[in-house]
Amino acid sequence: MDLNRQIYGRYTPEEWVEYCWMPQVRINETPAEWKERIWGRLTYFKENDLLPIESKKYFNARKLIRFPDGSSYAPTIGIAICLSCNELVYTGKSIKTIESHWKAACTGNKYCELKYGDFLKIKHKHESDRTFDDTRALHYYELWISNAIRRLKRAREVGKKIQACIKIQRKILEWIYRPDGFDAQKLSLH
């Protein structure tokens, strides 16, 4: 068991093999079918903290390519599962697309691990004193802030539209039930 622990880390050998095969999309399998097929095991890996660092925020789909000499290669195919909101994201060839998803469409904020107090500490550091990790954390925090602001603005717009609809409904009811401009007192006398 000690040798397995050295080779596979915190995984059992079976879990490691399963993790290696999980991102591979089968022939004639749609992205939704791929997500549905792996979702139970992906959730298990996520809940038990078994995902490697590169898969903690999003999980890339891959297509297995076999070569005649017996070797194989599995490049990403432009589809990922955002592990913050559990949605399929079409990333294309650029990883920036997942960040634009986090900025505009993600309903969770698990990709942003920075708290507000830590954000202020890093923000007050001089740029030359910031590490790469600090810069990356600031970037993710700013993505989260812009997403939150956009969602609040959208909620306010929806609230304004609802209020406008309520006013229109009341005016229509007044128009239907108050003929000739009668108000409530005149209607009761009438």
Residue pairs with C-beta under 8 A, 6 or more apart in sequence:
4 12
4 13
7 13
8 15
8 16
10 50
11 19
11 50
15 45
15 50
18 41
19 45
19 50
19 51
22 38
22 41
22 42
22 45
23 38
23 59
23 60
23 61
23 62
23 74
24 61
24 62
24 63
24 64
24 74
25 31
25 34
25 61
25 62
25 63
25 77
25 79
26 34
29 37
31 61
31 79
31 88
31 90
32 88
34 61
34 79
35 81
35 88
42 59
42 81
44 50
45 51
46 83
51 59
51 83
55 83
56 83
57 82
57 83
57 84
57 98
57 110
57 111
58 80
58 81
58 82
58 83
58 89
58 98
58 111
59 80
59 81
59 83
60 76
60 79
60 80
60 91
61 76
61 77
61 78
61 79
61 80
61 81
62 74
62 75
62 76
62 77
63 74
63 75
63 77
64 72
64 73
64 74
65 72
65 73
65 74
65 75
66 72
67 73
76 91
78 90
78 91
78 92
78 93
79 88
79 89
79 90
79 91
80 88
80 89
80 91
80 98
81 87
81 88
81 89
82 88
82 89
82 98
82 101
82 102
82 106
82 108
82 111
83 110
83 111
84 102
84 106
84 107
84 108
84 109
84 110
84 111
85 105
85 106
85 107
85 108
86 108
87 101
87 105
87 106
87 107
89 97
89 98
89 101
90 97
91 97
91 98
91 101
99 143
102 111
102 112
102 140
102 143
102 144
102 147
103 143
103 146
103 147
104 147
104 150
106 147
109 144
109 147
109 148
111 140
111 143
111 144
112 140
112 141
112 143
112 144
113 137
113 140
114 122
114 137
114 138
114 140
114 141
118 137
119 137
119 138
119 141
122 130
122 134
122 137
122 138
123 138
125 134
130 138
177 187
178 184
178 187
182 190
